């Protein structure tokens, strides 16, 4: 079963279609940079998983618990936090109106 997972991961990394053109080159180089970045993210996620699976937390009800679920839940917020740090939000002009109540 492990060989099937390894084969699927290698196939996904080899067929990565992202082209990173930040270096300003053309041809096959942006494709290889995209594949290299995909391999980097794949290895980084594997290292993160290995580190997180070794952590244990004290459960409030006395059961064994892992940090995996809170870590994954926290990672879903990372793109939003990075986006808010890299962009400058613009608030629209506020319109303050007097509230009119209908009394019957």
Secondary structure, 3 states (H helix, E strand, C coil): CHHHHHHHHHHHHHCCCCCCCCCCCCCCHHHHHHHHHHHHHHHHHHHHHHHHHCCEEECCCCCEEECHHHHHHHHHHHHHHHHHHHCCCCCCCCCCCCCCCCCC
